[in-house]
């Protein structure tokens, strides 16, 4: 099943080419109610609705380093710290946008190195803490695509202290979507092809089987912090980011670029980069 938030915040599930509206105020409430919601009786053509970010979680666990290939490519630029499993911080949920929403290139002087990072993310279905990897699958309610937009020049400065946040949490730097796909439709989450394209050109091509640790291990590892229904846990990016390439300046995102993130059995998350002035110009 695919679950969506659409138009002015309505919640629904996709059936074929239509969206069946559910009687719940928002997606997080749907999970808080134990995935229970009646239908309102209204349906809409999927082609006629505007998809929004599928959920605004209470907490967004941003994990990193779970693909060894990303650590290997970081050595190409002598990155300050190894990019290995068990890196985590909380993402700024106010930076979340949905598919077809604009990634706004910050105003002049803030960054000149906007990068992309394709990730599979997990939606937690129920509250829980201190559970084992064997128990973790009971907490996985769905999967979404996450594009971890990163200002590399800011990140390099932050990494001098060994931590980073601003570089990945600027307004609109957290595209997720296009919908939440339930585990039964995704199948084995460690057997999914992944590709990120910029203006149709492949930049990141990988596979979830290359993850150094398993998704249940990731979910379990951070469970001592406690999960709430609807929380999101990202699982790290793969090789192919601009910032760790031989010619990063030619690959960094710029206004006018269209980024497509595709994960097998999940969908395509599509966003265009727009200039700050085009969004925030005086009336």
C-alpha angles and dihedrals in degrees: 000000000000118000122200143185110212146176109347095359102296118154125223149146125242119243110180107304095344138078117226109208118229123212099241129107097232142348096261090056088052089061093041088056091055096260091299122138135139122229117256092217093246124115130184136195108257089224090059100052130081111233116221132192099301095228142002103214128208088232132017111201104204107200126180144179095051094126112065090204090067090055090049093053091047088067088066088076098030091248112207097240135026114260098225135145123291098047108137141162136154118268121224103255091199087068092063118120132170136233115302090016116126124260101217115220105225121248120277115292100025098087140346096182112067109172136184131227122187114213141169111227132196128224113215113224104198143015118275147138140189098024132147129246087253089059095042098087089066088065097050109099100166152330134250137177119253127193106201100207109200135189099217096193090055091044093054090056092046091049091063084080092039096247135087136191116132092058091063102030105059116130112289092008093118112070113175133171151002086198141321113268118202119234094250091064095042096051117189105010089202092061104060129118116230130201135169120195132190114201088342094308117121112240104160120031119168146119134248089235087076092068111125093216130027126255092243088053091052093047092047095045093060096038093100086075089059129241129236124203109277097021117146127225118191120209105209136262134276133232122290103070116149096235095062095045130103092252108027098163090063091053105041115112120262135181111291095033119127117212122200120190114192129184121178114256091006106069143233125306109200128188136163124217113232132186120258092236092055090058103033102033113136114264 
